[in-house]
Amino acid sequence: MKKTSSAVIFILLAGIMAGYSGTKTSISVISTTSVKDSLPYVIFDGKTWEADPDSKYVKVDFLLDSPVKIGSLNIEMDNPVTEQTTIFLNVQDAVYDVYPKGNVINLSIPYSGKVQSININFGRNSDISIKSLRLFDREGNVISVKSARAVNGSVSATSTLDPQSSYSIWGIFDSRLEYGWSSNHKMTGDVIEFRFDEPQKITALKFWNGYQRSKIHFDANSRFKTLRIEDDRGFSQTVNFEDKMGAQEIRLSKTLAGCSYLKMTVLESYAGSRYKDLVLSELRFFDGDNYFLINPVNFIRENIKHNRDLFNTAEVGYILDQSIHMPQTDPDYSDNMSFRFRSDGSVYAEGSVSSNKYFLLGNYEILKSIPGEGLNLKLFGYIVTQQGEWKEFTSSGGDCGGGPGGEYVYKNSTKKIFSEFLTVSKAGNDSVSITNTGDYHFLNFDMKTFDLEQ
């Protein structure tokens, strides 16, 4: 209790000393690739947020509800940060490599535009623990930030596409726009129910409708068109959605005070060009002053444990939340690739084949885990390919492409939805072999070896 109070006092005093300019913003989506006990929203509540201590390449992404001009930012950590950290503004509009000193990251920002999203990749650093993040305007005044709060409760849906670990209804609260709930091949009729442990006030709901992972995913899958929203005390309202990416806020016709139960029924949908599955990426409730969500941490932690257990069973658990790469075969990096399999079920890869450069963002589904033989995996998401010189991708650019705040468009490139079947097996104490097992190959492997980055 003393620690929390001290942190709050510190932030208030810093604001008084710097002088508030009146600039304010709120953040209803803060996502991360690694979780220990809580989501990063607690950073703005005077509490310390921690990632899993052993995870590397931890990302924390902040999506601002209203864009603001930022002159600098300050991040105070519990533990020293010694390796390069990369900070992205508006996905790729401005990218800064920061080499921190000790427990503090300070960044002066020459970018003059308004900032909608801040993506932080802590690179090779581990044991990430953030005490505070402060934003300053271009005159050096503290920007007042209000973040969403997490409340206890439950959520359920009448159908869910397999694998449920990737498409669970809890995905609408995990704060990752590249995840979400998907119906099981149904466009209408599904019901989503919310129950709150403590009664809540609700004046509006904020939706990220459809599959927000990318524009091609959004178009390919079905989206909400008309919903009926009800509580258990006689309230009922039918609402309509525009067929567009990004957030849409739906105002309720009356304030729901003391709400413990809410239900949404899908009446109509916009048809996907490729799949019937209906997708909702994220949802927030609004109480008239602040956004809130139902706390998904238990679901996220259970999913992480499930993935780790199966990776360990297959004796390849040492690659989770790390970076693995193909040994360099020639000075031109021809036929080169690196992977990051994260314990939360996401995957990132980048590489090159001759003059073609590519990266992929997606998820993995564990089909089978066999001791001594390895993992059978299905990878799915999108892959971006660019021919010729790598002018539009930064050294870690793909890792933030398509993240919160919008989808970055890489020039002279192609983007495709992909799925790939692979086997990952132990090849040594610090290496694995990856082999194609499906009939169609987006990426070609022939028992290729990947070494754990040291």
C-alpha positions as CSV (number, residue, x, y, z in Angstrom):
1,M,0.0,0.0,0.0
2,K,2.8,2.4,0.8
3,K,4.5,1.7,-2.5
4,T,1.3,2.6,-4.5
5,S,0.8,5.8,-2.5
6,S,4.4,6.9,-3.0
7,A,4.1,6.3,-6.8
8,V,0.9,8.4,-7.0
9,I,2.5,11.2,-5.0
10,F,5.6,11.1,-7.2
11,I,3.5,11.5,-10.4
12,L,1.4,14.3,-8.9
13,L,4.4,16.2,-7.7
14,A,6.1,15.7,-11.1
15,G,3.0,17.1,-12.8
16,I,2.9,20.1,-10.5
17,M,6.6,20.9,-11.0
18,A,6.3,20.6,-14.8
19,G,3.0,22.4,-14.9
20,Y,0.0,20.8,-16.6
21,S,-0.8,22.3,-20.0
22,G,-4.3,21.1,-20.0
23,T,-3.5,18.5,-22.7
24,K,-5.4,15.3,-21.9
25,T,-5.9,11.9,-23.5
26,S,-7.2,8.5,-22.6
27,I,-6.0,5.0,-23.4
28,S,-8.6,2.3,-23.7
29,V,-6.3,-0.3,-25.3
30,I,-2.9,-1.2,-23.9
31,S,-1.5,-4.6,-25.2
32,T,1.5,-6.7,-24.4
33,T,3.0,-9.9,-25.6
34,S,4.0,-11.0,-22.1
35,V,2.0,-11.2,-18.9
36,K,3.0,-12.1,-15.3
37,D,0.1,-11.0,-13.0
38,S,-1.7,-8.0,-14.6
39,L,-2.2,-6.0,-17.8
40,P,-0.2,-2.8,-18.3
41,Y,-3.2,-0.6,-17.5
42,V,-2.0,-0.5,-13.9
43,I,1.0,1.6,-15.0
44,F,-1.3,4.7,-15.0
45,D,-2.8,3.7,-11.6
46,G,0.5,4.2,-9.7
47,K,1.3,0.5,-9.8
48,T,4.2,-1.4,-11.2
49,W,3.6,-3.7,-14.2
50,E,5.7,-6.8,-14.8
51,A,6.2,-9.0,-17.9
52,D,7.2,-12.6,-17.5
53,P,10.8,-12.3,-16.1
54,D,12.3,-14.7,-18.7
55,S,10.7,-13.3,-21.8
56,K,12.7,-11.3,-24.4
57,Y,11.4,-9.1,-27.2
58,V,8.5,-8.0,-24.9
59,K,6.2,-5.5,-26.7
60,V,3.9,-3.0,-24.9
61,D,1.6,-1.1,-27.2
62,F,-0.5,2.0,-26.2
63,L,-3.4,3.1,-28.4
64,L,-4.5,6.7,-27.5
65,D,-8.2,7.4,-27.8
66,S,-7.5,11.0,-28.9
67,P,-4.2,11.7,-30.7
68,V,-1.9,14.3,-29.1
69,K,1.4,16.0,-30.0
70,I,4.2,14.6,-27.8
71,G,7.6,16.3,-27.2
72,S,9.1,13.6,-25.1
73,L,8.4,10.6,-22.9
74,N,9.9,9.1,-19.8
75,I,9.7,5.5,-18.7
76,E,10.8,4.5,-15.2
77,M,11.7,0.8,-14.7
78,D,12.2,-1.3,-11.7
79,N,15.2,-3.1,-13.2
80,P,18.1,-1.8,-15.3
81,V,17.6,-1.9,-19.1
82,T,20.9,-2.6,-20.9
83,E,20.0,-3.5,-24.5
84,Q,18.5,-1.5,-27.3
85,T,14.8,-0.6,-27.0
86,T,12.8,0.5,-30.1
87,I,9.9,2.9,-29.9
88,F,7.4,3.3,-32.8
89,L,5.0,6.2,-33.1
90,N,1.9,5.6,-35.2
91,V,3.1,2.1,-36.1
92,Q,5.9,3.3,-38.4
93,D,5.6,7.1,-38.9
94,A,8.6,7.6,-36.6
95,V,10.9,4.9,-35.2
96,Y,13.5,5.5,-32.5
97,D,16.2,3.2,-31.2
98,V,17.0,4.0,-27.6
99,Y,20.0,2.8,-25.6
100,P,18.8,3.2,-22.0
101,K,21.0,4.0,-19.0
102,G,20.1,2.2,-15.8
103,N,16.4,2.2,-14.9
104,V,15.2,5.1,-17.0
105,I,14.3,5.5,-20.6
106,N,14.1,9.1,-21.8
107,L,13.2,10.0,-25.4
108,S,13.0,13.4,-27.0
109,I,10.6,13.3,-29.9
110,P,11.3,15.5,-33.0
111,Y,8.2,14.1,-34.8
112,S,5.8,17.0,-35.2
113,G,2.6,15.1,-36.0
114,K,-0.1,14.0,-33.5
115,V,0.5,10.6,-32.0
116,Q,-2.2,7.9,-32.0
117,S,-0.1,4.9,-30.9
118,I,3.1,4.2,-29.1
119,N,4.7,0.8,-29.5
120,I,7.6,-0.2,-27.3
121,N,9.7,-3.2,-28.2
122,F,12.2,-4.0,-25.4
123,G,14.3,-6.2,-27.7
124,R,16.8,-8.5,-26.0
125,N,16.1,-7.1,-22.5
126,S,14.4,-9.4,-20.0
127,D,12.9,-9.0,-16.6
128,I,10.8,-6.0,-17.8
129,S,9.1,-4.1,-15.0
130,I,7.6,-0.7,-15.7
131,K,6.9,1.7,-12.8
132,S,5.6,4.7,-14.8
133,L,5.2,6.1,-18.2
134,R,4.9,9.9,-18.5
135,L,4.2,11.9,-21.7
136,F,5.1,15.5,-22.2
137,D,3.9,18.0,-24.7
138,R,6.3,20.1,-26.9
139,E,6.5,22.7,-24.2
140,G,7.6,20.2,-21.6
141,N,4.3,20.1,-19.8
142,V,2.9,16.8,-18.5
143,I,0.1,15.3,-20.6
144,S,-2.7,14.0,-18.4
145,V,-3.4,10.3,-19.2
146,K,-6.4,8.3,-18.1
147,S,-6.3,4.6,-18.9
148,A,-9.0,2.0,-18.9
149,R,-9.7,-0.1,-15.8
150,A,-10.1,-3.8,-15.5
151,V,-13.1,-5.2,-13.5
152,N,-13.8,-8.7,-12.5
153,G,-16.5,-10.7,-14.3
154,S,-17.1,-13.2,-17.0
155,V,-18.0,-13.4,-20.7
156,S,-19.4,-16.2,-22.8
157,A,-20.5,-16.8,-26.4
158,T,-22.9,-19.3,-27.9
159,S,-20.3,-20.5,-30.5
160,T,-16.6,-20.2,-31.0
161,L,-14.4,-21.2,-33.9
162,D,-11.6,-23.8,-33.2
163,P,-9.0,-23.5,-31.9
164,Q,-10.7,-21.8,-29.0
165,S,-7.3,-20.6,-27.5
166,S,-7.0,-18.4,-30.6
167,Y,-10.6,-17.4,-31.1
168,S,-12.1,-17.4,-27.6
169,I,-14.6,-14.7,-26.6
170,W,-12.0,-13.6,-24.0
171,G,-10.0,-12.3,-27.0
172,I,-12.3,-9.2,-27.1
173,F,-10.6,-8.1,-23.8
174,D,-7.0,-9.1,-24.4
175,S,-6.3,-5.6,-25.8
176,R,-4.7,-7.1,-29.0
177,L,-6.4,-6.0,-32.1
178,E,-4.8,-8.8,-34.1
179,Y,-6.7,-11.3,-31.9
180,G,-10.5,-11.5,-31.3
181,W,-13.6,-13.7,-31.0
182,S,-14.8,-15.6,-34.0
183,S,-18.1,-17.4,-34.3
184,N,-18.2,-21.0,-35.5
185,H,-19.1,-20.4,-39.2
186,K,-22.2,-18.3,-38.2
187,M,-23.1,-14.9,-39.4
188,T,-26.2,-14.3,-37.3
189,G,-27.9,-15.6,-34.1
190,D,-24.9,-15.8,-31.8
191,V,-25.4,-14.4,-28.3
192,I,-22.6,-12.8,-26.1
193,E,-23.3,-12.5,-22.4
194,F,-21.4,-10.4,-19.9
195,R,-21.6,-10.7,-16.1
196,F,-19.9,-8.2,-13.7
197,D,-18.9,-9.3,-10.2
198,E,-19.7,-5.7,-9.0
199,P,-22.5,-3.6,-10.5
200,Q,-21.3,-1.2,-13.2
201,K,-22.5,2.1,-14.7
202,I,-22.6,1.9,-18.5
203,T,-23.4,4.7,-20.9
204,A,-21.8,3.5,-24.1
205,L,-19.8,0.6,-25.7
206,K,-16.8,0.9,-27.9
207,F,-16.3,-1.8,-30.6
208,W,-13.4,-2.7,-32.9
209,N,-15.7,-4.6,-35.3
210,G,-14.5,-7.4,-37.5
211,Y,-11.0,-8.9,-37.7
212,Q,-8.7,-5.8,-37.3
213,R,-5.5,-7.7,-37.8
214,S,-5.3,-6.3,-41.3
215,K,-7.5,-4.9,-44.1
216,I,-7.5,-8.2,-45.9
217,H,-8.6,-10.0,-42.7
218,F,-11.3,-7.4,-42.1
219,D,-12.7,-7.9,-45.6
220,A,-12.4,-11.7,-45.6
221,N,-14.4,-12.3,-42.4
222,S,-18.0,-11.2,-41.5
223,R,-18.6,-8.2,-39.3
224,F,-21.4,-6.9,-37.1
225,K,-24.1,-4.9,-38.9
226,T,-27.0,-5.0,-36.4
227,L,-27.0,-5.9,-32.7
228,R,-29.6,-6.1,-30.0
229,I,-28.2,-5.0,-26.6
230,E,-30.2,-6.0,-23.5
231,D,-29.8,-6.2,-19.7
232,D,-31.8,-8.3,-17.2
233,R,-34.0,-5.4,-16.1
234,G,-36.0,-4.7,-19.3
235,F,-33.6,-2.5,-21.2
236,S,-33.4,-3.3,-25.0
237,Q,-31.8,-1.3,-27.8
238,T,-31.0,-2.2,-31.4
239,V,-27.9,-0.7,-32.8
240,N,-26.2,-0.5,-36.2
241,F,-22.6,-0.4,-37.3
242,E,-20.7,1.2,-40.2
243,D,-18.7,-1.3,-42.2
244,K,-15.3,0.2,-41.5
245,M,-12.0,-0.6,-39.6
246,G,-11.2,1.2,-36.4
247,A,-13.2,1.9,-33.3
248,Q,-16.9,2.7,-33.3
249,E,-18.6,4.0,-30.1
250,I,-22.3,3.1,-29.6
251,R,-24.2,5.4,-27.1
252,L,-26.9,3.7,-25.1
253,S,-30.4,5.3,-25.2
254,K,-30.3,5.3,-21.4
255,T,-27.7,5.0,-18.6
256,L,-27.5,1.5,-17.2
257,A,-26.8,2.2,-13.5
258,G,-25.9,-0.8,-11.3
259,C,-25.6,-3.1,-14.3
260,S,-24.6,-6.7,-13.4
261,Y,-25.6,-8.4,-16.7
262,L,-25.6,-7.5,-20.3
263,K,-26.4,-9.5,-23.5
264,M,-25.7,-8.9,-27.2
265,T,-27.6,-10.8,-29.9
266,V,-26.3,-10.7,-33.5
267,L,-29.2,-9.8,-35.8
268,E,-27.4,-8.9,-39.1
269,S,-23.9,-9.1,-40.4
270,Y,-21.8,-7.8,-43.3
271,A,-20.7,-10.8,-45.2
272,G,-17.0,-11.7,-45.4
273,S,-15.6,-12.1,-48.9
274,R,-13.9,-15.4,-47.9
275,Y,-15.3,-16.7,-44.6
276,K,-18.7,-16.7,-43.0
277,D,-17.1,-16.5,-39.5
278,L,-18.2,-13.4,-37.6
279,V,-15.3,-11.6,-35.8
280,L,-15.1,-9.0,-33.1
281,S,-11.6,-7.8,-32.2
282,E,-12.1,-5.7,-29.1
283,L,-14.8,-4.2,-26.9
284,R,-14.8,-1.6,-24.1
285,F,-17.6,-0.3,-21.8
286,F,-17.8,3.4,-20.9
287,D,-19.2,4.6,-17.6
288,G,-19.5,8.3,-18.6
289,D,-16.0,9.1,-17.4
290,N,-13.7,6.2,-18.2
291,Y,-13.5,3.0,-20.2
292,F,-13.4,-0.4,-18.6
293,L,-13.1,-4.1,-19.6
294,I,-13.6,-7.4,-18.0
295,N,-10.2,-8.6,-16.7
296,P,-8.9,-11.4,-19.0
297,V,-5.6,-12.2,-17.1
298,N,-6.7,-15.6,-15.9
299,F,-7.6,-16.7,-19.5
300,I,-4.3,-15.3,-20.8
301,R,-2.2,-17.0,-18.1
302,E,-4.0,-20.3,-18.7
303,N,-3.3,-20.1,-22.4
304,I,0.4,-19.3,-21.8
305,K,0.7,-22.2,-19.4
306,H,-0.9,-24.6,-21.9
307,N,1.5,-23.5,-24.7
308,R,4.5,-23.8,-22.5
309,D,3.5,-27.2,-21.2
310,L,3.2,-28.5,-24.8
311,F,6.5,-26.9,-26.0
312,N,8.2,-28.4,-23.0
313,T,6.7,-31.9,-23.6
314,A,8.2,-31.7,-27.1
315,E,11.5,-30.7,-25.6
316,V,11.6,-27.3,-27.4
317,G,10.4,-25.0,-24.6
318,Y,13.7,-23.1,-24.6
319,I,12.7,-21.2,-27.8
320,L,9.6,-19.6,-26.4
321,D,9.7,-15.8,-26.0
322,Q,13.2,-15.8,-27.5
323,S,14.6,-15.3,-31.0
324,I,15.8,-18.1,-33.2
325,H,17.6,-17.6,-36.5
326,M,19.1,-19.5,-39.4
327,P,22.9,-19.5,-39.3
328,Q,24.3,-16.9,-41.7
329,T,25.2,-18.7,-45.0
330,D,26.7,-15.9,-47.0
331,P,27.5,-12.2,-46.6
332,D,24.4,-11.2,-48.6
333,Y,22.0,-12.8,-46.1
334,S,20.5,-14.8,-48.9
335,D,17.9,-17.4,-47.7
336,N,18.0,-16.0,-44.1
337,M,15.2,-16.1,-41.5
338,S,14.4,-15.5,-37.9
339,F,11.4,-16.6,-35.8
340,R,9.9,-15.5,-32.5
341,F,7.4,-18.0,-31.0
342,R,5.7,-16.3,-28.1
343,S,4.1,-18.2,-25.2
344,D,0.9,-16.2,-25.7
345,G,0.3,-18.0,-29.0
346,S,1.6,-15.4,-31.4
347,V,4.4,-15.7,-33.9
348,Y,6.6,-13.2,-35.8
349,A,9.1,-14.0,-38.5
350,E,11.2,-12.0,-40.9
351,G,13.7,-13.0,-43.5
352,S,14.9,-12.9,-47.1
353,V,15.2,-15.2,-50.0
354,S,17.6,-13.8,-52.7
355,S,16.3,-10.3,-53.3
356,N,12.8,-10.9,-51.7
357,K,12.3,-9.6,-48.2
358,Y,9.3,-10.6,-46.0
359,F,7.9,-10.7,-42.6
360,L,4.9,-12.5,-41.1
361,L,2.6,-11.8,-38.2
362,G,0.2,-14.4,-36.9
363,N,-0.7,-17.1,-34.4
364,Y,0.2,-20.7,-34.0
365,E,-2.1,-23.7,-33.1
366,I,-0.4,-26.7,-31.5
367,L,-1.8,-29.7,-33.3
368,K,0.3,-32.3,-31.5
369,S,3.2,-32.5,-29.0
370,I,5.3,-35.7,-29.0
371,P,8.2,-36.2,-26.6
372,G,11.4,-36.8,-28.6
373,E,9.7,-36.0,-31.9
374,G,8.6,-32.4,-31.6
375,L,5.6,-30.1,-32.2
376,N,3.2,-30.2,-35.1
377,L,2.0,-26.6,-35.6
378,K,-0.4,-24.6,-37.8
379,L,0.7,-21.0,-38.4
380,F,-1.8,-18.5,-39.6
381,G,-1.9,-14.7,-40.1
382,Y,-0.6,-12.5,-42.9
383,I,2.7,-12.3,-44.7
384,V,4.2,-9.2,-46.4
385,T,6.6,-9.7,-49.2
386,Q,8.7,-7.0,-50.9
387,Q,11.0,-7.4,-53.9
388,G,14.3,-5.6,-54.3
389,E,16.0,-3.4,-51.7
390,W,14.5,-3.3,-48.2
391,K,13.7,0.4,-48.1
392,E,10.4,0.4,-46.3
393,F,11.0,-2.2,-43.6
394,T,13.0,-1.2,-40.5
395,S,15.2,-3.7,-38.8
396,S,12.3,-4.7,-36.6
397,G,9.5,-2.9,-38.5
398,G,7.3,-5.9,-39.3
399,D,7.0,-6.6,-35.6
400,C,4.9,-3.5,-35.2
401,G,3.3,-3.4,-38.6
402,G,-0.5,-3.7,-38.3
403,G,-0.5,-3.1,-34.6
404,P,-2.7,-0.8,-32.6
405,G,-3.3,2.6,-34.2
406,G,-3.7,1.4,-37.8
407,E,-2.2,-0.7,-40.5
408,Y,1.0,0.5,-42.0
409,V,1.2,0.2,-45.8
410,Y,4.6,-1.0,-47.0
411,K,5.3,0.4,-50.5
412,N,6.0,-1.9,-53.4
413,S,4.9,-4.9,-51.4
414,T,2.2,-7.6,-51.3
415,K,0.2,-8.8,-48.3
416,K,-1.5,-12.2,-48.2
417,I,-3.4,-14.2,-45.6
418,F,-1.5,-17.4,-45.1
419,S,-1.6,-20.7,-43.2
420,E,1.4,-23.1,-42.9
421,F,1.9,-26.5,-41.3
422,L,5.2,-27.1,-39.7
423,T,7.1,-29.5,-37.4
424,V,9.5,-28.0,-34.9
425,S,11.9,-30.5,-33.2
426,K,15.0,-30.4,-31.0
427,A,18.2,-30.4,-33.0
428,G,20.7,-29.6,-30.2
429,N,20.9,-27.8,-26.8
430,D,20.3,-24.4,-28.4
431,S,18.8,-25.2,-31.8
432,V,15.7,-26.6,-33.5
433,S,14.8,-28.1,-36.9
434,I,11.8,-26.8,-38.8
435,T,10.2,-28.8,-41.5
436,N,7.1,-28.3,-43.8
437,T,4.3,-30.8,-43.3
438,G,1.5,-29.3,-45.3
439,D,0.8,-29.7,-49.0
440,Y,1.2,-26.0,-49.9
441,H,4.2,-24.0,-48.7
442,F,4.3,-20.2,-48.3
443,L,7.7,-20.7,-46.7
444,N,9.9,-23.6,-47.7
445,F,11.8,-25.6,-45.1
446,D,13.8,-28.8,-45.6
447,M,14.9,-29.7,-42.1
448,K,16.3,-26.2,-41.7
449,T,18.2,-25.5,-38.5
450,F,17.5,-22.5,-36.3
451,D,19.8,-21.4,-33.5
452,L,18.8,-19.7,-30.3
453,E,20.0,-16.2,-30.2
454,Q,22.6,-15.8,-27.5
